[in-house]
Amino acid sequence: MACWPPKATPSPTPEAPIILDSAADSYTRGGSNAADNYGTEIETQIRGNIDETLLRKAYIKFDLSSITSVSDAKLRLYGSAN
């Protein structure tokens, strides 16, 4: 037997976003600097170039051990061009 007026189904309460800072970051360089460690630098660098000695690749690590499930994720990176 149906009830009138029908009861609205409550919407699930959205969970507050979890903001994670990086656990570690670094970058690599090409050429004669390829073996150097840049893990203690304040900033990371990225650069694309045909000349592999000028390449810079950044790596960012996040600790996800406290995360049990993910329904949506966003990665926000901010930078500047020199």
Buried (B, 14 or more C-beta within 10 A) or exposed (E): EEEEEEEEEEEEEEEEEEEEEEEEBBBBBBEEEEEEEBEEEEEBBEEEEEEEEEBBBBEEEEEEEEEEEEEEEEEEEEEEEE
